[in-house]
Amino acid sequence: MSIGGFVAVSGLAIATASLAMAVVIVALKVHRSLRARVWERRVEPYRRRVVLVAAGEDTEDGDTLAELAGLTRGTRSDVDELVLRLLGKVRGEPATELVELLRRHGALERSARELRSRSSLRRARALHLIGRCRDWTHADAAIEALEDRSPRVRAQAARTVGQIGDPRAARPLLEALRLEGVHAGDAAEALAGLGHGATDALLWALHEGSPRARTVAAHLAGTGGGPAAAPLPVHLPERKPPPTGPGPAPPAGAGGDRPAAPLAADLAGRNPDPAVAATAVTALGLVGRSSDIGAIAGATVRYHPPQLRRAAAEALGELGDPLGVAVLVRLLADRESQVSEAAARSLLALGPAGRAALALNAHLPTAGAALAQARLTGVAV
């Protein structure tokens, strides 16, 4: 076969395959649309009663709930799907009544059985229902699912344990961050909702967790994502270093709690992952004190990656202490524009002292640009 013939045959084959794929996609969309319409028709006779319960408008005797609970087995699954959709939109007593309806229909028991199914899709759907119901009775199963063999199931398990709110899930959730499928955002949101019960697990992650676990823990510590998170970078139990030789004894009272500065230094020095160190430095900027400027400044040393140096420059601005001006002035000449620009923004944020330093270094491109922008926006410089 000549080259021209081969090209013609290949082109025809590709066109045929593309057409077949397009037909399959359209057929799937049509099928899903038809299924949705059929489901809407089946559930329509019960929609008003379900909405009454969800709106808290049921009678004092719970007549509507009782009617829905007495539905035949064939219609229960359709109503359960409608209830599950509404559960994400209601709170308080109506949500409790909807969960009770699912319980009477046996949906929670079925979900518990489906957690042992061979199908990852069924296991994920079961976890989804348990999470929406905030069912504490299946919290242990949800925690176990964080180690499931399927990434899809592990991802759903992370969301489910957060919805249930059992503090025992904190450390298993942080440990699961080493696995594919468990997203850092889902883990952070779940841990933030666990409150003070997650404190010990977050402390463990900061010291011994995987890089992703340390990043999440440091992020929560800096943003104050939950009640337990905000104090974490401020005081941590000290790990005494091994003796390096003869020398003076440590002062009385040394050990115990330590300021946050060594935490940032440890995370910057012990971890090859710059994201962990950058997140810790950002946390110090948000909740630190003047005594932490040294640790943040240590992250601006030239051999550190730009991501970490930029985070340190931004942290000094967030900290808001004029003692950081000298460090930021040095960063104005950084070879990475993202670092020098962050330093200029932070100097503007530090008030008169920072703006004066920018004016003295107006010959540097980044400083000059920051001053010009400040004047255009009406900032006195």
N, C-alpha and C positions, 0 to 999 in steps of 0.2 A: 504494500500500500504506500502510495506517495505521501509526502508530508502534507500536501494540500488536502488529500482525502482524509488523513488522520485528524487534521484540524477540524474538518467539517463534521466528521463523526463525533469527535470529542465535544464540539460545540453543541451538536444536537443532543448528546447524552446529558450535558450540563443543563441545557434548557428544559429537557424532559424532567430531570430530577428537581429542578427549581419549581416547575409547574406542579409536580406531585406534592412537594412540600407545602406550597401555597394552598393547594386543595385541602391537604390534611389540616393545616392551621385554621382555615375557614370552617372546615367541618367541625373541628373541636370547639371553636367559638360558638357556632350555631348550636351544637349539642349542649354546651353549658348554658346558653341563653334559654333554650327550651326547657332544660331541667329546672332553671330558676323560676320560669313562668309556671311550670307545673307545681313546684313547691309552693309558690305564692297562692295558687288557687286552692291547694289542699289546706293551707294554714289559715286562709281568709276567715272561715267561720269561727275561728278561735282567737283571732288577733285582738278583737275588742276586749275580750275577757282578760287576756294576758296583759294588755296595756293598762287595764284598770288596776290589776294587782301591782304592776310596776310603778304606777303613779300613786300608789297608796290609797286608792279610792275603793278598795274592797269594803264590804259590809263589816260591822263589828264582829259578827259571828264567822267571818271568813267564808261566806257562801261561794263566792267566785273561785277562790282557791280550791275549795272542796270539789266544785264541779270539774275543774281542770285536773285535779288529782284522780278523779274517777274516770278519765277517758279510757277508751279501749286501747289495747296494746298497739294496734295498727296506726293510731293517730298520735301516740305519745312522742315518737321520734321527731315528727314534724314540729310539734309544740316545743319540744326540748331544744331544738335548733333555734327557734324564735326566742325562747327564754335566754339561751346562751348569748345571743346577740345583744339582748337588752341588758344583760348583767354588767356589761362594760360601761353602761350609761347611768346606772342608778346606784344609790348608796342608802345606808340606813335600813330601816325596817322593811321597805319594799324589796330591797336586795335579799334580805334574810328570808322573806316569804318566797321569792323566786327560787332560792337555793333549796328551800324546803320542798317546793314542787318537784324539782329535779330529784331530790332524795326519795320522795314518794313514788316517783316514776321508775326508780331503780337506776337512774343514770349514773350516779356516783359509784354504785356497786359494779356496774358494767365497766366503768372506767378503770376501777381497781383491777378487774380481771384482764382488761385489755393492756395494762402495763406489762403483762407477761406475754403478749402476743409476739409472734415472729415478725409481724409487719411493723416497720419503723413508723409508717404513717399512722397506724392505729395507736401506737404507743405515744406519739407526739400529740394526737388528738385527745387522748385520754388525759395527758398532762395539761393540755390547754383547758379542758373542762374543770379539772381539779383546781387549777390556778384561778380561773374565773370565780369559782365557788369559794375560794379561800378556805379549802377544806383541810383543817389541821389533822384530821384522822389519817390522811394519806401523806403527811409531811415526810415521813421516813422513806416512803417509796419515791417521792419526788427528789429527795436528797440522793438516793441511790442512783437515780436516773442521770445525775450529773456525770456519772462514769459510764453511761450507756455506750455501746459500740457504734451507735449512729450519731454523726454530727448534728443531724436535724433534731434528734431527741434530746441531745445534750443542750442545744440552744433553747429549746422549749422548756427544759427542766430549769435552766437558769432564770427564765422569766417566771416560772411557776413558784419556785421557792421564794422569790421576791414578793409575789402576790400573797402567798401564805403568811410570810412574815415571821417564820420560826428562826430565832437567833442561832439555833444549832446548825443552820445551813451556811453560816458565814464562812467558816474555814473550808468545808468541802467545796463551796463555790469558788473561793480563791484558789484552791488547789486545782480545780477544773480548768482554770484559765490557761493551763499548760497544754490543753487539748484543743484540737480543731473544733469549731462549731460554737464554742462559748464566747460570745462577743463581749469585749471589754465594757461597752456601753450598757448592755443588759446587766452585767455583773455590778457595775457601779450603781445603777439605779436600784437594783435589788438590795445591795448592801446599805445604801442610804436609807432605805425604808426599814432596816432592821434595828436602827437606833443604837442605844448603848450596848446592846447585846453583841454587836459586831466588834467591839473595841479590841478584845484580846486577839481575835483573828486578824484584824488589820495590823496590830503590832507585830504579830508573827509574820505577816506578809512583808512588812517593811524590812524585816531583818533576814528572813529565810525564804521568802516566796520566790516563785519564778519571776523573770523580768516583767511579764505582763501583770502578774499579781502585785508586784511592787509599784508598778505604774498606777494601777487602779487605786491602791491604798494611799499613795502619795497624793493623787488627784483629789480623793475624798478628803484627805487631811487639809489640803489647801483651800478647797472650795467650801468646806463645811457642808458637804452634801447631806450629812445626817448629824444628829446630836452627838454621836460618838466621835465624829471625824475631826471636828475643829481643834480639839486639844492635842491631837496626836503628835504633831511635829514639835510641840512646845516642850514636853518632858517625856523622855523615854528611859527605860531602865538601862543603865550603863553596862556595857560589856567590858570588863577590865582587860587591857592588853597584857600579854605576857611580859615579864620583866626583861629588860634588855641589858642589864648589867648593874653594877653597884651605883647607887645614887641616893638622894635624899628620899625619905619616906613621904608618901603623899600626905597632904594636909588633912587634919582631922575633919571628918564630915565628907571627904571625897567619896564618890560613888553614889549609889541611889539614883536619884533623878539627875538628868543632865540637860542643858539647854539644847535648843534645836540645831545649833550650828554644827555639832559633830555629825548629826544625822545627814545633813546635806553633803558634808565632806565625805562621809562613808559611802553614800549612794553614788557620788561622783567618782570616787576613787576605786570602789570595789566592783562596780558594775560596768561591763563593756558596752551595755546597751545605753546609748545616750538619752533615749526617751525616758528611762527611769530617773536618771540624774536630773534631766530638765524638768520633769514633773515635780521632783522633790524641791528643787530650787524655786519653782513657781509657787509651791506651797509655802515656803518660807517667806516669800514676798507678800503673800496674802495674810498670813497669821503670825509672822515673826516679829522680832523686836530689834532694837538698835544693836544688841549684842550679836545678832545674826548677820550683820553686814560683812564680817570677815569671811564667813562661810560662803556667802553669795559671791563675794569678790574672788574667792578661790576658784569659782567656776568660770571666771572670765579669762583665765590664763590662756595664752595663745595656743597651746598644744591641745586644748579641749576642742571638740567639734563645734562648728558654727551654731548648731541647734542649741547646745548647752550655753554657749556664750550669749546668744540672743535671749534665752530664757532668763539668764542672770541679769542682763541689762534691764529687761522688763520688770524683774522682781525688785530691783533697786528702786524703780519708779513707783511700784505698788507699795513698797515699804514706807516711802514718803519721808525718809530721814535725810537731811542735808549732808550727813556724813558720807553718803554715797556719791557725792558730786565728783570727788577726785577720781574714783574708779570709772565713772561714766565719761569723764573728760578723756581718759586714756582710750576708752572704747570708741570715741569719735573718729579715731584714726585707724580703726580695725579694717583689715583688708576685705572683709566680707560686708557688703552693703547692708544686708539684713541686720547685722550686729550694730553697725554704726547708726543706722536709722532708729533702731530700738533705743540706743543710748540717747540720741537726740530727743526722742519723744519723752523719755524718762526725765531728762533734765528739765524740759518744759513743765513736767508734772511736779517737779520739786519746788516750784515757786521762785521767788526772787533770786535765791542763791543759784539755782540751776539755770535760770535765764541769764544771769550775769556771766556764768561760766560759758554759756553758748556764745554770748556776745564777744567774749575774749578770744574765742576760737572760731570766729565767723569766717576766717580764711579757709577753713576746712569745708569742702563741698556739702557734707551732710549737715553741719552746723548752720551754714549759710542758708540752706534750703529750709531747715526747720524754723529759723528766725523769720524768713520771708513769709512762710505759711502762717506763722503765729501773728504777724502784723496784718496779714490779709483777713484773718478771722477775728481781729480786734483785741488780741492779747497784747498787753503792754510789755515791751521788751526794752 
